[in-house]
Amino acid sequence: MTTQSEQAAGPRDVLVFVNSDHADTPYDTWAAGTGVRLHLLVSQAKFPQYRHVPGARSFADYAHGGAVEQAALESAGRRRPYAVLARMESDVLRAARLRELLGVPGQDFAGALAFRDKVLMKTLLRDQGLAVPRFAPVRVVFDLLAFVRENGYPVVVKPAYGSGSTGTQVLRGPADLADLLRAGLPEHAEVERFVDGAMYVVDGLVADGELVDAFASRYLNDCLSYRSGTHLGSVQLTRDDPLVARLTGYARRVLAALPTPRCTTIHLEVFRTPGDELVLCEVASRTGGALTTAAIRAATGYDLDQEWFRAQVGEPATARGFDGAEPGRTAGWVVFYPETGTLAALPGDPPSFVAEQRLRGTVGSAYRAGEKSGMYLAGYTVTGADAGEVERNAGRLADWYAAGVRWTT
C-alpha cells in the first residue's frame, strides 16, 4: 500500500462516497487541474449523472448492501487514498470508519458519531453548559411513556441517527402517542421536549480547526413541511442583521464543545425561543441539504462545497472570512414536494428573481406525497436585496408554482 508521502509525488487518489446530484457535487469539475484522481462510489440512482467520470462505479444497494464497503477496501488495497470524502449525512460514519482502517487523515469514527448520534451530541453539549431541549434515549416503549409522564406534551420523537426529518413525529397528545405506538418506534429513537421558536441555521466551512466562513439563515415554514405538501424555504441573513454575529458566535461555541474535525462543513439548526434564548436543535458535520450551497453562492459568489472539496484534497485554502451575506444582495431557496398522483405538468420559465432552478420531477410519472425533507420535486434559488425581499419573492414563487403545476389521480 502506498504512503501519503509517496502519493505526493504522483496523483492524489481521492475516494468519494456519492449519493448527491452532480449539480450539487461536480467532483470532476472541482478536481480538474488539481492533480487529484477521483474514485467515485456512486448510488445507482445518481450514477447516470456521473457515468462520464472515468472510473466511477455504480452500486444498486448503495445504502445497506455492503458492496460499497468491499469496493472501497479493494480500491484502497491497490493504492491508499490521500483522502476519503462523504458529503451526505448517511455516508459520514462509513467514511470515518474507512479512514481509521486505512490510516487516512480526517474525521474519525468517534468524532463522526458525536455529530450523528443526537443523544450523544446533546449529552456532550449539555455537559458543556449549552442549552438543549430536555431529552432521553428511547430503547423500549417504557422510556417514552416515562418521559411523557414526567414532561407532558408536546414532545418530539425522532431517530437518533436520522436525517432530513425522516421518522420525526410531534406528539401533541394521547392520540398522537397511540398512533405512534401502533406504527412502532423508530430504531434507536430519541424523545425530547418540543421547543417553541423560529428555526435558524448556520452553515459554514471549518478549516484548520476553525469556522473560517459562516452563513446564517432562517427557515421559511419548517422541516416537516413535506408531510403536509407545504413548500419549505430558507433565506440568507445579511451581516448587518444583529442576529448574524450572535448565531455564528453560538455555532463556534457548539463546535468548541464537540470533537470537531480540522476540516469539514457544518450544518447547525438552532431554535430562537419567544424568550430570545438559543436552544440547539442539532448539528451535523456536512453541508446543509436542499439548495443551501446554491443560495450561498447566489448571495455571495462563494461555493461552500467546492471550498470544502479543495480543503479536503490539500488545495490552498481560500477562506474569505464570511459571517453572513453582504448587505445589499442576498438569496434563499424554496423547494416543493410531490403530491400523491401522476405529475401532469410543471411550471414554465420561472420569475426573474430566480437565479437557479432544479427540476427533479418527470411529467407522466407517479409519485407519493413527500417522504423526506430533502426529496423535493422542484427547487429554486431566490434572490433579493435583503432577507425581507427574498421572503416576499419566495411567497410570489409559491403562487407562481401552484398556478403552473398539475396533478392527476
Secondary structure as GFF3:
##gff-version 3
##sequence-region A 1 409
A	DSSP	alpha_helix	4	8	.	.	.	ID=ss1
A	DSSP	beta_strand	12	18	.	.	.	ID=ss2
A	DSSP	alpha_helix	27	31	.	.	.	ID=ss3
A	DSSP	beta_strand	36	43	.	.	.	ID=ss4
A	DSSP	three_ten_helix	47	49	.	.	.	ID=ss5
A	DSSP	beta_strand	57	59	.	.	.	ID=ss6
A	DSSP	alpha_helix	67	78	.	.	.	ID=ss7
A	DSSP	beta_strand	83	86	.	.	.	ID=ss8
A	DSSP	three_ten_helix	89	91	.	.	.	ID=ss9
A	DSSP	alpha_helix	92	102	.	.	.	ID=ss10
A	DSSP	alpha_helix	109	116	.	.	.	ID=ss11
A	DSSP	alpha_helix	118	127	.	.	.	ID=ss12
A	DSSP	beta_strand	135	138	.	.	.	ID=ss13
A	DSSP	alpha_helix	141	151	.	.	.	ID=ss14
A	DSSP	beta_strand	155	159	.	.	.	ID=ss15
A	DSSP	beta_strand	169	171	.	.	.	ID=ss16
A	DSSP	alpha_helix	174	183	.	.	.	ID=ss17
A	DSSP	beta_strand	189	193	.	.	.	ID=ss18
A	DSSP	beta_strand	198	207	.	.	.	ID=ss19
A	DSSP	beta_strand	210	220	.	.	.	ID=ss20
A	DSSP	alpha_helix	225	228	.	.	.	ID=ss21
A	DSSP	beta_strand	232	236	.	.	.	ID=ss22
A	DSSP	alpha_helix	242	257	.	.	.	ID=ss23
A	DSSP	beta_strand	264	272	.	.	.	ID=ss24
A	DSSP	beta_strand	278	284	.	.	.	ID=ss25
A	DSSP	alpha_helix	292	300	.	.	.	ID=ss26
A	DSSP	alpha_helix	304	312	.	.	.	ID=ss27
A	DSSP	beta_strand	330	336	.	.	.	ID=ss28
A	DSSP	beta_strand	341	345	.	.	.	ID=ss29
A	DSSP	beta_strand	354	359	.	.	.	ID=ss30
A	DSSP	beta_strand	366	367	.	.	.	ID=ss31
A	DSSP	beta_strand	378	384	.	.	.	ID=ss32
A	DSSP	alpha_helix	387	404	.	.	.	ID=ss33
A	DSSP	beta_strand	406	408	.	.	.	ID=ss34
###
